[in-house]
Amino acid sequence: MRTMMMITILVLMTTMMAKSEETSTLTEVKDEAVKQVTMLQNHLTNEWVEIKEYQKASWQAGKEQNVKNWSKIKSFFTNLTGQNNATQD
């Protein structure tokens, strides 16, 4: 992760320098790099939060579906034994 951040910073700094026709001070370059890293971190954090919310909703839906499936299976066997008892009487 750290290596990817460093590569991203390096690429962003290189492209920023290539685009700029005027000379930039080292402070401006550093500030832009910090800004880009902050934007990346915010994006990744927001994505992580969205993924967690999606997983929570999906797991809840899965749990509800499991309850429905088990109740159908149980009712099938309950009805099956109920029919056997009725025919034996």
URWO-V285740 format. One record per backbone hydrogen bond with DSSP energy under -1.0 kcal/mol. NH is the residue of the N-H (numbers start at 1). CO is the residue of the C=O. If there is no record, write none. Layout:
BEGIN
nh->{NH	NH}
co->{CO	CO}
END
This chain:
BEGIN
nh->{5	6	7	8	9	10	11	12	13	14	15	16	17	18	19	20	29	30	31	32	33	34	35	36	37	38	39	40	41	42	43	44	45	46	47	48	49	50	51	52	53	54	55	56	57	58	59	60	61	62	63	64	65	66	67	68	69	70	71	72	73	74	75	76	77	78	79	80	81	82	83	84	85	86	87	88	89}
co->{1	2	3	4	5	6	7	8	9	10	11	12	13	14	15	16	25	26	27	28	29	30	31	32	33	34	35	36	37	38	39	40	41	42	43	44	45	46	47	48	49	50	51	52	53	54	55	56	57	58	59	60	61	62	63	64	65	66	67	68	69	70	71	72	73	74	75	76	77	78	79	80	81	82	83	84	85}
END
